[in-house]
Amino acid sequence: MSEELIRSFETRLAVSDCHPGADWYILFVKLHEDISEALPYLNSALEQPTDYRHSERILLWNSGKKKYAFRADEIAIAPASDNDEARELSGSIIKTVNNIWKRKDEITPSFEGRKPLPNVLDIYKLLPGSNCKKCGFPTCMAFAAVLRSDFMKSSLCPQLSEHDFKKVAV
């Protein structure tokens, strides 16, 4: 019996509905096998960051300039420029999945997903609310919105407690 998880697949290129007029495609690799069982191993073995959503059976991964979405019976990859790149990308990701699957006995599966971003209002409550603009933003709410995804800017507010911020953000 073969140790390869994925033995056959089909590919198709599609124009992105989210980016009309883009000069790139989304590559869909339709799998003839269910890879659900492999997702926690991929989550553990792929270069971080990954975002695994176990209950939804989806693993998201960024590698270089490519974005991957692994589902039970499909892998989506974007961007892909043409059929030649699609063949190369599909062959490479199938090889990667199969290699990780072959090594699954050596890998501790991870069911952890990325921690969701903190709520803007929770961050805002930690700020003085005086709209002093010392941080460089017009309001504390605007600064809270920026801090939601860029924690490194927290030092811009002289009144923000680093200890309290870490409780909310990390």
ChimeraX attribute file (.defattr): number of C-alpha atoms within 10 A of each C-alpha:
attribute: neighborCount
match mode: 1-to-1
recipient: residues
	/A:1	3
	/A:2	7
	/A:3	11
	/A:4	15
	/A:5	20
	/A:6	18
	/A:7	12
	/A:8	12
	/A:9	16
	/A:10	11
	/A:11	16
	/A:12	14
	/A:13	19
	/A:14	12
	/A:15	16
	/A:16	16
	/A:17	10
	/A:18	7
	/A:19	10
	/A:20	9
	/A:21	9
	/A:22	11
	/A:23	12
	/A:24	17
	/A:25	21
	/A:26	21
	/A:27	27
	/A:28	21
	/A:29	25
	/A:30	18
	/A:31	19
	/A:32	15
	/A:33	14
	/A:34	13
	/A:35	19
	/A:36	16
	/A:37	13
	/A:38	18
	/A:39	25
	/A:40	23
	/A:41	22
	/A:42	24
	/A:43	24
	/A:44	19
	/A:45	20
	/A:46	15
	/A:47	11
	/A:48	11
	/A:49	14
	/A:50	21
	/A:51	19
	/A:52	24
	/A:53	17
	/A:54	15
	/A:55	7
	/A:56	9
	/A:57	15
	/A:58	18
	/A:59	22
	/A:60	20
	/A:61	20
	/A:62	17
	/A:63	12
	/A:64	6
	/A:65	7
	/A:66	12
	/A:67	14
	/A:68	20
	/A:69	18
	/A:70	21
	/A:71	19
	/A:72	19
	/A:73	15
	/A:74	20
	/A:75	22
	/A:76	20
	/A:77	23
	/A:78	21
	/A:79	20
	/A:80	21
	/A:81	14
	/A:82	14
	/A:83	14
	/A:84	9
	/A:85	13
	/A:86	23
	/A:87	15
	/A:88	11
	/A:89	18
	/A:90	21
	/A:91	13
	/A:92	12
	/A:93	15
	/A:94	20
	/A:95	15
	/A:96	15
	/A:97	20
	/A:98	19
	/A:99	14
	/A:100	21
	/A:101	23
	/A:102	15
	/A:103	12
	/A:104	16
	/A:105	10
	/A:106	10
	/A:107	15
	/A:108	12
	/A:109	17
	/A:110	15
	/A:111	15
	/A:112	14
	/A:113	16
	/A:114	11
	/A:115	9
	/A:116	9
	/A:117	12
	/A:118	16
	/A:119	13
	/A:120	17
	/A:121	13
	/A:122	14
	/A:123	22
	/A:124	18
	/A:125	12
	/A:126	17
	/A:127	20
	/A:128	13
	/A:129	11
	/A:130	8
	/A:131	16
	/A:132	13
	/A:133	13
	/A:134	13
	/A:135	17
	/A:136	13
	/A:137	16
	/A:138	12
	/A:139	15
	/A:140	24
	/A:141	18
	/A:142	14
	/A:143	23
	/A:144	25
	/A:145	16
	/A:146	17
	/A:147	20
	/A:148	20
	/A:149	13
	/A:150	11
	/A:151	14
	/A:152	9
	/A:153	14
	/A:154	20
	/A:155	12
	/A:156	14
	/A:157	19
	/A:158	12
	/A:159	13
	/A:160	15
	/A:161	13
	/A:162	13
	/A:163	8
	/A:164	11
	/A:165	17
	/A:166	11
	/A:167	8
	/A:168	14
	/A:169	18
	/A:170	10
